[in-house]
Amino acid sequence: MASIRDRIVAKQYEQALADLDVILNKEPDNADALYMSAVCRRYLREFDAALATLARLKTLTPENSRVHQEEGHAYRDSGRLDEAIRGYERACRFNPALVASWWGQLQILNRQRHFQQAAQVKAQLDYLQQLPQPLVAVIDLISQRKLLKAENLCRKFLQKAPHHVEAMRLLADIGIRLGVLADAEFLLESAHGFDPRNVRVHMDYVQALRKRQKFGQALEQARGLLETSPENPQFQSIYAIECMQTGDYKTALSLFNRVLERIPGDPVTLTSKGHAYKTRGQYDEAVASYRAALASQPLHGEAWYSLSNLKVYSFDDSELERMHAQARNENLSHADCVHLSFALGKAYEDRDDFETSFRYYEQGNRLKKTLSTYHADKMTQELHAQSDVCTAEVMARRARTGHSAADPIFVIGLPRAGSTLLEQILSSHSRVDGTLELPNIPSLAQQLRWRGRTRDEPNYPEILAALSDEEFDAFGRQYIDDTRIHRQGAPFFIDKMPNNFRHIGLIHLILPNAKIIDARRHPMACGFSCFKQLFAEGQEFTYALTDVGQYYRDYVELMDHWDAVLPGKVLRVQYEDLVGDLETQVRRLLDHCELEFEPGCLSFYRTDRSVRTPSSEQVRQPIFKSGLDFWRNYEAWLGPLKDALGEDVRRRFGI
């Protein structure tokens, strides 16, 4: 490969292509060879062949910024300037450090006399040219997802310039991506103090506060940002999002309408507006807003998917035809293609064409998988580490640790296993507040993991055996304090982050009096439901049936461990039992939480509250048994899921 690069530098393109063909005959998906082949063909002015190679390469690495940049070059050199602009724009969206793509846009925009757009591109070029080169390299590494390298380079720069605001902002960005939210918040708070007028820092600070669930502070900072420029549509949108997080949907919707007055038909704003309506249970208004987004921009895949994600919405024939037309559009982005794939899967599901439906669900997951770094075996190792560290001996030795508060009720398990239904039932009780999937426990686990990396301490979860009683108590108090903003005054509240099943040992050590409920569902029904659901983030195991099966198997094994070392701590509620005999299971649930029975818990679908999960429309209806075995319609294609579950799980459920 090095000799081929030398040939390209020497402009020996035909010889380089001959060598590349040798490699590609053996490794047809070699991304580096495909990229260099496209470069050679562009220089030889074989533009169609270059673009065909790049199209193939985009299916392998859809967000590789240099592939999109090379596509921009190929379109530019062949005189197709509008397509060149789009290629350069995509490249810069994936990697803002690509100076060549900014220059390419600037030259074309000036040539086309689009001077306002050219000025915006020039501002970004000026920003990059004024930035110290190590920080340009940091941006490039972040865009390539080489976060540890980016972190090390950024820290070295900050050792020499400790108050450099942009370096602090970039290091905070890395921290957010790695889940080290507390450190990121501190960095951005400091950077904002040094340079209060820095808009980039201010917006990132709002984002960090939101991710830390500090919604009150995030709202205050978003309000301050808006006050600097009250008519700025971007600032209005940011403030609207924070209003939604604090439950002020009236203000959020008013702000979205103000944005739409300035930018009529903006599909992103219309989609956000639809999300607000959906969360509030205003189904018709949500549908109208999503449809308005599509009327403005038919390629806006998120709006198509948002309609399908209402669960009770069905596409008509004309909408299906329009979706197919957009799926064939060569300008469709990777993200839009993912959204459309899942929407088409739902459309054919509603038509009982299960084979076509599965094909589209599989396509959407395959596209998502190309961007994922998830490794099933690594997750298995992480979950086994919990069992190795949190032994019965360790749990018994730390029996008196933690904060005494009994306020939290943790609902854990796999997504799509009925956790939202359990939350809706419990939050229908007068003494329980429903909240959302709180990130506090995973964030604490990541904080402990970070300590193991940056200090002379064990990694997480090994560190649990070394922490002091005082630390466990402090962590428990911090959890109660940080989650207070989500509560409305009831004595108890729900945290329904499903992935918390990984951290039951940590939860028990910091909050020994908290209640824990395991929402469990038949593995084939749960597994397929995960596979056909496009999650916003955090559930990367769902992109392949084999990964889903392995994750379910690991979950069952870990829950068996928690049952053994903490007997009686976790109440298991089987979804099928809940559907079959609601009152019996509700009484079990309330008894476990030490709550008196209230009839309102049986009519949970009448409870008026915001629900921020894919099941939001379903839990506003009575329970129906018809969906229990729905997965059997797809059973012919679910062999990889069934095999990956393992013999023990299959035997337990009679599969």
N, C-alpha and C positions, 0 to 999 in steps of 0.2 A: 504493500500500500504506500509506503514511503517513496519507493521508486516511481510509482504512478503519479504521486503528487509532484515529484520532480519533473516528470514528463509534461504535466499540465503547466507548470510554471515556465517550462522551456517552450511552450506552445506546440508540443508534439501530440496534438489531440488524437490523431488517428492511431498512433502507437499506444497511447494511454487507453483508448477504447478497446483495442485488441487485448491488452492485459486485463482490463476490467471484465471483458467477456469471459475470460478463463475463470475468473473468480465467481462470476454470476452463474456460470453453468453448474458450478458445484454448490454455490450458496445463493439461490435466486432472491432471497430476502435480505441479503447483506445491505444494510442501510447506507453505510459509507460508500460502498461500490456503486449503488444506485445513484447516490447524490453526485458523485464525481462523473458518472456516465452522463447525467443530465447536464452538468457543467460543460463537458466536452462537446456534447451535441449542440448546445447553445452557441459555443464559439465557432462550431462548424456551420452554424446557421441552419441546423436541422431542427427547427423549432417544434414541429409537431411531435417528433420523436422525443425531444427533451421534455415537453409538457406531458406526454404520455408516461414517461418514466417518473416524473414528479407526481403525477396523479396516483400512480401505484405506490410511490413512497409515502404519500400522505395517508394511505390506508394503514401503513405500518406504523408511522409516527405522526399522527394527525396534528400535533401541536409543536412540531419541530420548527422553530422560527426560521431557521436558515433554509429549510425547504421552501417555505412560503416566500422568503426573500428571493431565492433563485427563480421561483415561478414569476415573481415580479420582474426580475431581470429578463426572463425569456419573453414575457409579454411586451416589455418595453422595447427590446431589440427587434421584435417582429412588428412593431408599430401598433400594437393593440393597447393603447394607453389607458383606457378605462379599466381593463382587466389588470393591467400592471399596478394601477393605484390600489385596487382591491387586494392584490397579492402583497403589496408593501404594507397596507393597513393591517392585514392579518399578521404579518411578520412582527410588526411593532406592537400589536396587541399581546402577542405571546412573549415578546422580548423587547422591552423599551430601550435596550442598550444598542440596538442595531442601527448604527449611524448611517450605513449605506442605504437602508430602507427609508430612513427619514429624508436623506438627500434625494433619493429616487422620487419620492412623493413631491418634494419641494420643486424639483425641476419640472415635473409634469404639470403641477398645479399652476406654476407661473406661466408655463407655455400655454395652458388653457385659459389663462387670465382669471383663475379662481383665487383672487388675492386674499380674501378673508380666510379661506382654508389654508392657504400658503402661510399666512401669518401665524396660525396656530401650530403648524408643523415647524416653522422657524423658531418658535418659542421653545419647543421641545429640543431642537438641535442646539440652541443656545444653552439650555440647561445641561445637556450632556457635555458640551464643549467646555463649560465652566467648571464641571465636576472633576475632582482629582481622578486620575486614571484608575487607581485601585478601587474606587467606588463604582466606576463604570464596570469594572470587572466583577464586582460584587453583584450588581444588577444582572449581568449576564449569567453568572452562576446561579442566582436565584431562579431565573427564567428556565434554566436547564435542570432545576430541582436538585442541584448539587449544594444542599443547604449547609452541610457541615464545612465544606470548603469555603463557602460564602461567609459563614460565621467566623471562621478562623481569620480570613483575610480582613474582614470588617473589624474584628477585635484588635488585630495588629495595627490597623490604621488609627483606631481610637486611642491606643496607647500613646501615639505620637500627637494626636489632636483630640484630647478627651472631651472637648465641648463642641465638636463639629456636629451641627444639628442634623445634616442630611445623613451622616454616618450613623448617628443615633437612631434616626428614623428607619434606616435600612436594617440595622441590627434588630430593632423591634419587629420589623416585618418578618425577619427570619424566625424570631421567637414565637410570633403568632402562628406561623406555618408549622413550627415544631410543637405547638401546644404549650409553650412556656409563657402563659398569659400574664402572670404577675410581673415578671421581669420586663415584658414588653410594655405593660402599662406604665411601669416606673420610668422606663426610658422615654416614652412619649410624653409623659407628664413633665419630665425634666426638659426635654427638647422644646415643648410648648412654652415652658417658663422662660427659656433662653430666647425664643423667637416667637412671641405670641401672634405675629402676623403671618406666619408661615402656614399657608392653606393646606399643603400636603400633610404637614405634621398634625394640624388640627383635625383634619378628616380621619387620619389614621388613629388619632387619640380617641375619637368618638367610636370608631370600630372596635378598638381594644376594650373600651369600657363596656360596649354591648356584649362582646364575646365573654367578658367576665361577669355578665349578668348584672352589672351595675347600671341598671336602666335609668335610675334617677340622675346619676351623674352624667351619663351619656346624653340624656335629654337636655340637661343644663348646658353641656358643651355644644350640642347641636344648635340650641337656641342662641348661644353666643356666636357661633359661626354664621347663623342666618342674620343676626343683627349687624354683622359687618357688611352685608349686601342683601337686603331684604327681598330684592326681586330676582336674585340669582336662582334659576330653576334647580340647579344641582344641590344648592344648600337647602332649598325648600323640600326636595325629595329626601335628603338626609334627615331633616327634622321630622318629616312625615313618618319615616321608618321608625324613628325613636318614639314617636307618639304611639305607633302601633304596639311597640314593645311594652309600653306602660298602660295599654288598654284604652288610650284616647283615640278611638277610631273616628270620631266626629271631626277632630282637628286634622287627623291624617288625611281623611277624604277631602276635606276643604283645601288642604295644601296640594294634594294631587290635582284637584280641579284648577288651582291657580297655575300649576305647572303646565297643564293642558291648554290653558289660555295662551301661554307664551309659546308652547310647542304643540300645536294641535295634532292629535292622532299619534302622539309618541307611544310606540308599542310597549316600551318598558314601563312607562308610568301607568298605562292602562292595565297592564298585567299586574303590577303592584296593587293597583286599586282593586282589581278582581280578588287578589289574595286577601285584602282587608275585608271585603264583603264575605268571602268564603269563611274566614275565621269567625266572623260574627254570625254566621248561619243565614246570611241573606243570599240565598241560592240564585234567585232570578237576576239580582243585580250583578252577582259575580259572573254569571253566564254572559250577560250583556256587555260587561267590561272586557272579558276575554275575546268575545266576538268583535268588539270594536277594535281591539289590538290587531286582530287578523285582517279586518277590513283595511286597516292602514298599512300593515306589513304582512302579507301572506306567508313570508318565509320565517316569521317569528315562531320558532318551534316551541318555545316555552308556553305560549298561549294555547297552542294545540294540545300540548300535554296537560296543561292546567285544566282544560275542559274535561279531558279523560280522567284526570285525577279527582274530579268531583265524585267519582265512582257511580253516581246515580244518573249521570248524563250519558246519552247515546247519540252518536253522530248519525246524521241522515245521509242519504246517498250522495247528495251534492257536496257535502263536507268531505265525505270519503274520497270523492273524485278530486277535490281540490287538494287534499293531503297527498294523494299520489302524484299530482302535478308538481307540487313543491318538492317532493322527495326526488323527482327527476331533475330538479334545477341544479345546474352545475355550480351555481354560486352559493349553494346551501353549505353552511358551516358545519363543522364536526358536531358541535353542541346542538345545533338545530336538527341535525340528522338523528342524533340520539333521542331528542324529545319526540320527533315525528315517529320514530320506530316504535317507541312505547305507546304513543297515541294510536298508531295503526294496530298494534297488538290488541289494545282495548276495543277498537272499532270492530275488528273481526271476532273478538270474543263475544261481543254483544250480538253478532250475527250467527253464533254457533259454528263458525268456520274455524275450528280449533287448530287445525294444522297450519293454516295461514297465520292465525293469531300467534301461535308458538314461534313461527319463523321470524315474525317481527320482534317479539320479545327477545328471542335469541340474538337477533341482529343488534338491537339496542344494547344488550349486555356485552356483546362482543366489542362494540365500539367503545363502551365505557372501560372495558378491561384493558384496552390498548394504552390508556392513560394512567392505569392503576399500578401502584408499587406493592400491592398486597401479596403476601406469600402465606398460603394456608399452613404450611409446616412451621413457619415462624410463629404464627398465632398459636398453634398447638403447643409449641415449646413455652410460650408465655403463660398459657393457662396451666400447663403442668407445673410451672414454677410456683404458681399460687398454692397448689396442693403440697408441693415440697416444703414450702416455707411456713404456711399457715397450718401447722399440725395441731393435733389435739393438745399436745403438751404446751405449745406456744399459746394457744387460746386459753388454756387453763391457767397458765402462769400470769397472763395479763387479764384475768377475770375482773379486776377492779379498776381497769383503766378507762379513760374516756370521759366525755361530758355527759351528765346525767339526763339531759333533755330527752323527752319521749315524743317530741313533736313530729318528726318525719315518719312518713309511711313510704317505703321504697317499693315500687312496682318494677320488677326486673324480668328478664327473659330474653327471647328473641323478638325482633320487630315482627309485626303482623300476627302476634300470638294472642291478641286480646287485651293487651295492656291498656289501650285507650278506653276500651269498654269498662275495665275494672276501675280506671280512674274516674270515668263518668258516673259509675255506680257510687263510688266512695264520696265523690265531690257533691253528690246529691244529698249527703248527710249534713245536718246542720252544724256539726262540729268539725267538718273537714273542708279545707280549701284545696281546690284543684289548681295546679300551676302549669308546668310544661316539662319537657325533658331537660332537666337542669344539668349543666356541665360541671358542676362543682366537684363531684367525686372524681371523674376522669381527670379534671384539671389538677386536683391534689395529687393523684397518682403520677401525673406527668411531672409535677413539681418535685416529688420525691425521686423520680427517675433522673431528673436534671441534677439533683444534689449528688446522686451517685456518679454522675459524669464529671462534675466540676469540683467536687471535694473528695477528700480521702475517706469516703464512706461507701457502704455496700449499695448496690443498685436496688431499684424497686423490682420485686417485692421483698428481696432479702433484707432491706433496711427496716422492715417492720419488726424484725426480731431484735433490732438494735436501738430503736427509738425509746425515749424515756416516757414515763407515765405523764409527765407534765406536757410533753409535746402532743401526745394523743388527746389530752384534755383541751389543749389550745386549738388543735385542728377541729375538734368537735364544736367548740364555741365559735370558731371562725365560720364553720359551715352554717350554723344557726343564724349568725349575724348576716352573712352574705346572702342568704336566701330569704331574709325577712321582707325584702321588697316585693316578692311574689305573693305575699299572703294578704288576706283581707280581714284578718282578725280572729279566725277560728283557732281553736287550741291545737289542731293537727293540720298537716299539709302533706301533699303527695309529691314525690319526686319519681317520675316515671321514665328516667333514662334507662332503656333496656340493657345497655352494655354494662350497667353496674353489677351484673351477675359476676363479672370478672373480679370485682373488688369487695365482695362480701366480708372478707377478712378485715380489710381496712375499715369498712363501715362499722363492723362490730367493735373494733378496737377504739374508734373515736366516738361512737354513739351507741353504746351497748343496749340502750333501751328503745332504740328505733325498731319499728316493725318492718318486716320484709315479706313481700308476696311474690311468688314465682308464677308468672303467667305462662302456661305451657299449652301447646297445641300439637295435634298430630303432626309428626315430622314431614310427611309428604304434603299435607295441606299448608303447613307453615312455610316449608322450604320453597314450594312453588309460588306462594303468595309473596315471599321476599324477592324471588327471581323476577316476577312481573311488576314489581314496584320500583320506580326510579327514585331513590332516596337523594335528598339534597346533599348530604355528606355523612361520613362516619360509618357507613355500612358497606365497605368495599368487598366483603365476603360474598355479597349477593350477585356478583357479575358472572359467576360460573356455577353450574349445578353441582359440580364436584366440590367446589369450595363451600357451597351452602351445606352440603351433606356433612363434610368434615367438621364444619363449625358447629352444626347441631350436635354431632356426636361428642365433640369436645365440651360443649355446654352441658350436656347430660352428665358426662363424667365429672365435671367440676361441681355441678349441683349435688351429685352423689357424695362428693367429698365434704361439701358444706353441711349436708345432712348428718354425716358421720361425726364431724368435729364440733358442730353446733346443733345438737339435736333439738328439734322443736323451734328453732330460730326462724325458719322459713316456712310459710304456708304455701303449699302448691295448689293452684287453682287450674284445673284442666278445662280448656275452653269448651270442649264438647260436653262436659258435665254441666258447665254454666248454662249453655244453651238448652240442655235437656231438662234441667231442674233449677230454674233461676232462683227461687226463694231459698231452697236449701243451701245453695252455694253462697248467696248473699249473706245468709245468717252465719255461715262458717267464716266468711270474710270479716264481718263485723265483730264476731266473737274474738277472732285473732287480734283485731285492732283494739279490743276492749271498748267497743262502742255499742250502745244500746240499739236495738232494731228500730228503724224508721221506715214506714211504708214508701216514702219518697224514693228510696233506693231502688225499689222495684219498677218505678215509673221514671227511671233515669233519663229517658229520651225527652222528657218534658223540662229538664233542667236547662235554664238559659245561661250559657257560659261560652267563652271563647275557647275553641279547640284548634290547636295548631299542628295537627298530624294528618296523614293521609286518610284516616278513618273519620274525619270530622263530620261528614254527612251521614255516615252509617250509624254513628252512636246517637244521632238525633232521631232514630227510628227504633221501634220495638225489635226485639231479637227474632230472627227468622232462622229456621233449621235448614233451609234449602241450600245454603252455601257450604255446609259441612264437608261434603264429598265432591265439591266442585272440581278439585284437582284431578279427579279420575277422568275428566274429559281430556286431559293432557297426558294421561299415564303412559301412552305409547312412546312419548319422547322424554320421559323422566327417569330412564334407566340410570344415567350417571348419578343422579341425586340418590336414588335408592341404593345403589352400590356403595356410595361414599358414606352412607349412614352407619355402616358396619353391622355385623351380625347381632350384637347385643341390642342395639336400638330397634332393629327390624323385629327381633323376637319379642321385645317388650310391647310393641304396637301391632304385632301380628301381621307384619308386612311380608 
